[in-house]
Amino acid sequence: MALSHRLEIRQGQGLVITPQLQQAIKLLQLSNIELDAFVEQELERNPLLQRDEGESEQAKEVETERDASLTQLDAVADTTAGREMDTPHDDVSPGERATGDGAEAEHAGGQIDWSRAGGGGSFEGDEGYESALTDMPTLSAHLREQLVQAALSPARHAIAEILIDAVDEGGYLRLDVVELAARLGCKLEMVEETLAILQGFEPVGVFARDVRECLSLQLKDLNRYDPCMAAMLDNLELLAKRDMASLRRICGVDDEDLRDMVAEIRALNPRPGAAYHSEPAETLVPDVMVREGLGGMWHVELNTDTLPRVLVDQRYHARVAKGARSDQEKTFVADCMATANWLVKSLDQRAKTILKVSSEIVRQQDGFLAFGVEHLRPLNLKTVADAIGMHESTVSRVTSNKYVATPRGVFELKFFFTSAIQSSEGGEAHSAASVRHKIKALVDAEKTEAQVHSDDAIVEILKAAGVDIARRTVAKYREAMRIPSSVERRRAMKETV
């Protein structure tokens, strides 16, 4: 069979991602501060763009006339009342309360009051932004890796996330647990129990609230914490003054024991977190504001104080286009006009998308906002994406590096996503963390060899309780919690007896 060449014309459909579309996608995952840096570059590059400061002074005047009884959050929210989306919470179950349909969401994102933001990271061509993505692990990243294996309930996991964010570069906790419990609407015992779990993480001594607690955690890990050591830690100021006579009397030890105790103290690390890479301190600015209004409505709105506000200078474009002589000049002016229009449109679409995603998250997690951390529901990207008619990857980009200010504090949008396990009875899904808690409770209740449950038995017990779970999943959760197999547990009980 002879081979020959021929030309054919075929028509087909394909997805082509243009450079502008790629940039629009990247804009979604930038925080407002990083976005401002990108817009600043575009302002320098494109003569047809200008930053509009016209309404900023007017907004300031309006804000100063607010009622003094309004909270700071209310004041910020009221400046953008035209961009509100409301979510009622009455007697309806969490997550089933209406926020408004898609048309309302689109309308809410229509007119955007762009205002100036502070400096931040850049979009492209900036080494600082790229290097931030490839930096070595930080202390918080190291702690979160251990948190994944801790098998905490959704409420405790949420508390742990906040506590990790409150750890400074030395490893010390800079947060009042009493204040945190009040803010999250949970019992103080729950916060303290979660903190006790976190204090067992590596490096030993992390999450301490002062030097004494830091050293005591390390001594307990070495099994060297006794009443004499406790007395010495209670009088560290005497050790700093080298008042050995007073220390010897208070601790009730002789000179040799005192020297050994001092040597052990000096061998400890008073700053356990300093060994890890420290990230530069950044001001946390919320991208979205949430507040409770009249009638039990949650108002969700963009923080326009951090959004860059740009305009296309039509008059300058007309003058420059009229004066263009060569084809190169005409092409340059046309490209600048197209880029400027694209940027304004992309910023508007970005704001609508963030508002839409945030509103759905608030609708799903309004139980947390209304009643506290124990009412966090299982939530994933697909649930939010299906509810608002977007792709999961879009929701993932929107929730990256975005923070929301609520009456219970400032949280990253990803904070509200927790895994779930389907119900065997077709009811509401169960949180994976709560299922691990059930498994641990079953094992803790085993007192005799006859009461030891195998993985298959645990599966049957959980299915009877409405949890549809596979045996291999039970084994995976059990191993993650470092629970021995049923054979090893029976053997351990026999040896104890």
Residue, then its C-alpha position, 0 to 999 in steps of 0.5 A: m500500500a503506497l503512502s501519500h500526502r494530502l491536506e484536510i480541513r476539520q472542524g472541532q471543539g476544544l478548550v483553549i486557555t488564553p493568557q488573559l484567562q490564566q491571569a483571571i484564574k490566578l486573580l481568584q487565589l490572590s488575597n486583596i493585599e496581593l491583588d493591590a500589588f498586581v493592580e499597582q503594576e498594571l497602573e504603571r504599565n498601562p497609561l489608560l488605567q488610573r486609580d480612582e480615589g474620588e469616592s474614598e473621601q466621601a465614604k470616610e465622611v459617611e463613616t464618621e457620621r455613623d451612630a456611635s453605638l454601632t460596633q466596628l464590624d457594623a460600621v464597616a458593613d454599613t459602608t457597603a450596604g448595597r452589597e449585602m446578602d442576608t441569611p436568616h437563622d430561626d428554628v431551621s436546622p443548620g445549613e438549610r437556611a436561605t441566603g437568597d437565590g443566584a439572581e440575588a447573588e449576581h445582583a449583589g455583586g453588580q456595583i463594586d466600590w473599589s477602594r485603595a488597599g495597602g501594599g502586599g505581595s505581587f502577581e507576577g514577576d515578583e520573587g517574594y510571592e514565588s518564594a513564599l510558595t516554596d518556602m521551607p515548612t514553618l512551625s505552624a505547618h509542622l503543627r498542622e501535620q500532627l493535627v491531621q493525625a490527632a483524630l479530634s472531633p470537628a469542634r476540637h479540630a476547629i479550636a486547635e486550628i485557632l490555637i495553632d494560629a496563636v502560637d508565636e515563633g518561639g512556640y508560646l501560646r499568645l491567646d487567652v483560653v477563657e476569651l477564646a471559649a467565650r468567643l466560640g461559645c463553647k465550654l472552657e473545659m473543651v478548650e483546655e482539653t484541646l490545649a492539653i492534646l496540642q501540648g503533646f505535639e513536637p517540639v516538646g514544650v510548644f503551646a506553653r503560656d509561660v516559661r515555667e509551663c514550657l520547662s515543665l512540659q519538657l521535664k514531664d516528657l523526660n519523666r523528671y517532673d517531681p515536687c522538687m522540680a515543681a518547686m524550682l520552676d515556681n522560683l525561677e527568679l531565685l535561679a536567675k539570681r543564683d540564690m542557691a541557698s534559698l533554692r536548696r531550702i525551698c526544694g528540700v534537697d542537698d547541694e549535689d541534687l540541686r546541682d543536678m536539677v540546675a543542670e537539667i533545667r539548663a539543658l532544656n529549651p526555653r524557645p522550642g519553636a525557634a528551631y523552625h523557620s519563622e514566617p514574616a509577620e503580616t497584618l491579617v486583613p479580612d476579605v469578607m465581613v459577616r455580621e448579624g442584622l435584624g430579624g436573625m439575618w446574616h449579612v455577608e459583604l466584601n471588605t471594599d476597604t482593601l479592594p483596589r479601585v481602578l477606572v479606564d480613562q476614556r478621554y485620554h484614550a480618545r486623545v491618544a488614539k486620535g494622535a496615533r500615526s503608525d500601525q505600531e502606535k495604533t496596536f499599542v493603544a488598542d492593546c492597552m484599551a483591551t487590557a484595561n477593560w479586561l482588568v476592570k471586568s475581571l476585578d468585578q467578576r472576582a468580587k462577585t465570585i468571592l461574595k457568592v462562595s462566601s455567602e454559601i459557606v455562611r449559609q452552610q455554617d450558620g449554626f457555628l455563627a449562631f450557636g458556637v463551634e460545636h455546631l460546625r457541619p461537615l462541608n466540602l468543596k463539592t457541596v459549595a460548588d454544586a450549590i452555587g453552580m461553579h467548579e470545585s477548582t474555582v471554589s478552592r481558589v476563592t477560599s485560598n488566602k481569603y479571610v472572613a471577619t465574623p462576630r466569633g473572630v477572623f477565620e480563613l474560609k478553608f476553616f469551615f470545610t470539614s470531612a464527612i462520612q455518609s449516613s447508612e440511613g440516608g440522613e445527614a452525613h457524619s463528620a470523619a472526626s466524629v466517627r474517629h471519636k466514636i471508634k475511640a469511645l468504643v475501644d476505651a469502653e473495653k474493660t475485659e477480653a470479652q468486650v474487645h471489639s474487632d474491626d468487623a464488630i466496630v463496623e457493625i456497631l457503627k452501621a447500627a448507629g447510622v454510620d456507613i463505613a468500611r472495615r478498611t476505613v475503621a482500620k485506617y482510623r484506628e491506626a491513625m489514633r495509634i490504637p492496637s489491633s483487637v488481638e494486641r488489646r486482648r493480649a495486653m489485657k491478659e498480661t495485665v491480669 
